[in-house]
Amino acid sequence: MEKFELRFIISDQLKDLNDVGKAIPRTAFPKLLSYQGSSAFVVKGVRRCGKSTLLKQLILAKFPDSFYYFNFDDERLFSFSAEDFQHLMESFVEVHGKRENVFFDEIQNIKGWELFVNRLLRSGYRVFLTGSNANLLSKELGSHLTGRHVDLELYPFSFVEFLRARGVADIGMELDSTEGRGKIGRMFIDYFERGGMPEAVVFSNESYLIQLVGDVIRRDILSRYNIRKQNELNILSRFVLANTGREITYRSLSRNFLKNSEVTAQKYLNYLTETYLVFEVKRYDKKIKRFDKNPKKIYCIDNGIILKNVPSFSKSDGALLENIVAVHLKRIGKEFYYLRDKNGAEVDFVIPQTGEAIQVCYKLDEGNIEREIKSLATASRTFRIKNILLLTMDQERIINFGDLKINVKPVWRWLIETEAGMVERKFINSL
């Protein structure tokens, strides 16, 4: 590309920077703000979950006069290649002069990017990157930046971030009153149905959630892996979203959609996972060799994505509530599994390292309470789990079952209690 083209794009992309001051503070931001190392800092996550905004917030808060910024997810860069990286750096200097901090969005779009980033690091630049393909990032970072990168996974808005977007300035104060708790409970219903993708929350633009799935399939999967049967992938992706929270095997996928090709089914599911659209949860088993052979459960990164692309899923309240819990466990960095014993007793989530079990039930009633309690009791006996939660939509109580104490609480309360790393006042004041 010609340098005059690059200079124009550099200047054009900076026009939106000042609008970021109005963006919602993210709970993950303090980790990014406090980073002092010399390795590349990589923010990863599904498309349009706020990665670019997070980088721009960091620029305004910490490097307002010493940065280069470039977004490679721009249709004007269709002809950009690795040879143009040198032209890009020269264009930066021509536009801004010498600066030390480099911010690149969706850089994995350009083949050979990792060699260029490695050169920047060797030259003393501080580098911050975003990307929306876990496999491409991990392969290239592992090959050329071993030990020279720090990763941060960004998710759609947590419930705490959703409350900030809705103007709740002091969550603790709201929880101190009956009226405030009722208000937060009502807001959780909105979060439950709308999800946490920033554009859907801030601008009420929920229709883009349909386009988002199409973009992920076209731009992050089809174009990268040269898949010819687009319709096959479209149907499989819709099936996966429609079966959020259920066990899925490669065999069942291949029999239904792929003419008995389990290898292709595994590849397609891996592609959907690599783009952060969905993720797998394995069945817990004491025998490690059975981990990959057991059926896996699939969860979607956001409730809004499910409901906009599979409208009939609105009838599956329990699965939607379970999905919110699964995403939040990922967000707070827990290593978790689901549990099913030989007698069919199932627990939605177990966290072996901390001895926790979490069961999700939309509403406890006479028809299900015995089953839920017995499943938790089985998990407690079999795996010596003592810290037990039963999360519901809005019920709260303590259940004593023998020597077992089961803490029943609303999902919204658990989401708030487990939110880590509140946004620094320093950051809020800087915007």
N, C-alpha and C positions, 0 to 999 in steps of 0.2 A: 504494500500500500504506500501511497505517497504521503510524505510527512505533513503536507498541508491538510490532507484528509484527516489524519490523526489529530492534528492540532484543533481542528474544528470539532471533532467528537469529544476531545478532552474538555474543551470549553463548554460544550453543550451539556455534557453530563454533570457538570458542576452546578448548573442552574437550580437543580432540585435540592441542593445541599441545605440551604437555609430553612426549608420547610420541615426538615427533620427535627427541628427544635420542638415541634408540637407533638412528636411521637410519644408513645407510651413507654415509660421506663421498664426495661426488662430485668427480671430477677437474675438472669445470667450476666448482666452487665458488669457488676463489680469484679468478677474474675477477669474479664477482658480489660477493664480499666486498670487493675493493679498489676497486670503482667509487665515484668521488667526484663525478661530473658532476651536472648539473641536469636532464638529459633523462630521459624515461621509459625504464626498463630493461625490456625485453620478453623473457621466456623462452618459446620456442616449441617444440612437439614433439607427438608422437602422444599420444593420451589415455593416462593412467595410466603414463607413463614416469618420473614422479617430479618433475614441475614444481612441484606444490603443496608437496611435502616440501622441495624446494630453497628455496622462498620462506620456509617456516617455519624452516628451518635458519639462514637469514640473519637472520630476526627474533631468534632466540635468541642468535646470535653477536654481533650488532651493535646491534640496536634493541630490547632486551627491555622497555624502559620507555617507548618512544616510537613506537607504531605503531597503525595501524588495519588490520584484516584482514577481507576479505569474499570468500566464494567464490560466484560466480554460477551455478555448476553444481549447483544445489540445487532440488529439485522444489517447494519451498515458494515459490519466486520466479516461478512461472508467470505471475503478473499484473504483475510488475515492469516498469516502462517508464522511459523517459528522464526523465519528470517526477518519478520517485521518487529520483533521485540526490541532490537537495537534501534530501529527507527522510532519506536514508541518512547524509549528512554531519552533519545535526543529531542523528541518533541516536548516531553515533559520539561526538560531543561530550558528549551526555548520559550515555553509558556510561563514557567514558574521560577526559573533559576534553580540552583542546587538545593535539594531537600533530602531528608534522611529517612522518611517513613513512607512506605509504599502500600497501597490498598488496592487489591484486585478482586473483583466480583466474578464468580463463575469462570475462573481461569481454566478449568479442566476442559473447556470447549476447544482449546487450542492444543494440538498435538505438539509435544516437546516442551510444554510449559515448565515441567519440573526442573529441566536443565537450566532454564532461564532464572527461575527462582533461586536455584542453588548458587548461580553466579552472583545474584544480588546479595545473598547472605554472605558470600565470601568477600564481597566488596564493602561490607559494613552496613548495608541497609537493614532497617527493621521492616519486616514484611508481614502483612495481614491478608488472609485469603478467605473467600467463601467458595462453597461448592455444594452441588446437589446430587452427586453420584458417589456413594460410599466406596464402590469397588474401584472406580478409576482413581479416586483420590488415594485410597490406601495402597494400591499397587504402585503408583508413581512416587508417592511420598516414601513408601518403604524401599523402593529401588534406589532413589537418588538423594533422599533427605533423611536417611536413617538417623534417628536420635536428634534431628534438627527441626522437629515440628511439635507443636502442642495443639491438641484437638479440643474443640468445644462443640457439642451437638446442641442445636437450637430447635425448639419445638414450637408449635402454635401456642397462643396465649394459654398460660395456666389460668386457673380460676382467679387467683390473686391478681394476675395481670388483667384479666377480664374485668374485675371489679374496678381497677384503676381506670380502665378505659371507659367505664360507666360512671366515673366521677366520685367513687368512694375513696375519700382521702385518708380516713382513719378506720381501718377494718376492726381494730381492737375496740374502739369506742362503740362501733355498731353492735359488736357481739355482747356488749355490756347491758343492752336493753332488749326487752321483748320485741319492741317495734323494729329495732335494728336487725335482730335475728330473722324476723319475718321478711324484712326487706332483702336480706342476703339470700334467704331461701327462695324468694321469687326470682331474684337475679340468676340463681343457679338453674332454674327451669329454662331460662333463656339460653344460658351457656350449654345446657344439656342438649338443646335442640339446634342451636346455631353453630356450636363449635367455637374454636378459638383462632381460626385463621384471621390475621390482622385486618385484611380488607373487608371481610364479612362482618367483623365486629365494629370497626371504626367507621366504615362508610356504608354499612348495611348492603354491601354488594355481594350477595350470596350466589348470584348467577355465575360468577367467575369460577366457582368451585367445580362446575361442570367442565369449563374450559381448562381448568388446572389439570384434571385427570387426562384430558386429551393432549395437553402440552407435554406432560410427563411421558405419555406413551409415544408420541411422535418425536419429540426432541431429545429425550433422555434414553429411549430404548430403541425404537425402530431405526432411527438414523445412526445410532452408534453401533448396533449389532447386526445391521443389514437383514432384518427380519422381513420376509416377503409376505407372510400371511398375517396381515394387520388385523383382519376381522377375527381371526382365531385368538389373538392376544386381547383384543377388545372384549370378547365374550368371556374369556377367562378372568380378566381383571374385574369385570362386573360381578362374576360369580364369587370371586374372592371377597369383594366388598360386601356382597349380600350374605356371606357366611361368616361375618366378623364374630369372633368369640367361639367358633365351632372348630372341631377337629377336622383337619384336612390332610389327605395323603396324596402323594404324587400319583399313585395308582388310580385313585378316584378321579383326580383331575384329568388324567390321560384317557380314561375310559369315557368320560363325559364329553371331552372337547378335542382330544388330540390323537385319536385313532390309536390308542394304546401305546403312545410314546411317553414313557415315564421320564426319560432323559429330557425331552423337550418341556414337559410340565415343570420339572425342577428348574430348568433354565429360566422359563418365563416367571416363575415365582421368585427366583433369585433376582431377576431384573427389577421386579416391582419392589422388592425389599431394598435393593441397592439405591433406589431413588427415594427412599424414606417414605413412600406412600403407605406401605404396610410393614409389619414386623412379625416375626414368629416367636412363639413361646413354647418351649419344649416341655414334655411331660417329665416330672421328676422321677428318677430311678436311681437306686443305690448302685446299680451296675452301669458304669459309664458306657460300656459298649452298646447298651440298648438306647442311649439318649437319641441318636440320630435315626434309629429304626422305628421308634414309637411315633404315632401320629402327632402332629404339631397343631397348635391353635394359632390362628391368624387374627391380628388386630389392625385396625386402620389408624393412621396418625391423627385423625380428627373426625368427630361426630358429624360436623357439617358436610364434610366430603361424602360420607356415607349417605346421609339423608338426601342430598341434592342429586346424587347419582343413582341411588336405589330408593326412590320415594316410599316403596312399600315397607321398608325397614322401620318406618315410624311406629309400626305395631310391636316392635321388639324392644320394649322399654328396658327389660333386664339386660339384654345384650349391649344396648347403648350405655347403660350405667357401668357395666363391666368394662367396656372399652375405655371410658374416661379414666377408670382406675388403672388399667394396664398402661395407658399412655403416661399417666402421672408417675407410676413406678419407674418407667424408663427415664422420665424427665429428672427425677431425683437420684438417679444412678443406682437403683437397686438391681441385683441379679436375682431373677425370680423365675419360677416354673409353675405349672399347674400340676395337680395331683389327682390320680385316679387309681384306686386299689383294685385288687382282683375281684372284689365283691361289688364294684361299681360305685362306691362312695367317691365323690369328687369334691375337691377344694379348688377354688378358682386360682388362687395364688399362694405359693409358699416361698419363703425367703430363708433358705437353710442357714446362711451365715449368721443371721440374727435370731433364728428360731421363731419366725413369725408366720402366721397363717391368716389369709384374708379371704373371706367369703362375701360375695356381692349378691344381694337379693333386693329387687326393686321394692317389694313390700312383704313384710312378714305377716303371715296369717295362719289360721288353724290348718290350712291345707299343705303348708310347706315348712313350718317351723321345726317339726320333728325331724324331717329329712336333713335340713340345714345343720341342726345341732349335732345329729349323729355323724354327719360327714366330718365336721370339725373335731368331734370327740375321737373319731378313728384316726385322723391326722395327728392329733395330740398324742395318742398312745403309740402309734407306729413310728413317729419321727421325733417324739419328745418335744413337741412344740407347746409352749406355755403362753406365748403372747398371741392372743387370738382376737381378731376383729371381725364383726359382721356388719358390713356397710350397706345402708339402705338409702332410699330416696329422702325420707324425712323422719324416720323413727329413731328414738334414742332411749336406751335402757341398759341395765345389766342383767344378764341371764346366768344363773348358777346351775350347773349340771354336774352333780357329784362334786368332785374337787376341781372342776373346770369352771373358770370364770370367762364368760364371753361378753365382750364390750360391744354393744350395738350403738352405732352412731350414724348420722347422715353423711353421705359422701362429701357434701360441701364443707362440713366441719373438718373432716379428715384432710381434705385438700388444703385448707388454710393452715391447719396445724403442721403439716409436713412441708410446707413451702419453705425453702431454705434461701438464705442470703438476700435480705431485703435491699432494695436499691439505696445506694448511699446518698445522703443528703447533699453531699458535695456534687454529685452528678446532676441531681434534680435542679440545684441552684445554677448549674452551668448552662442549662438549656433555655 
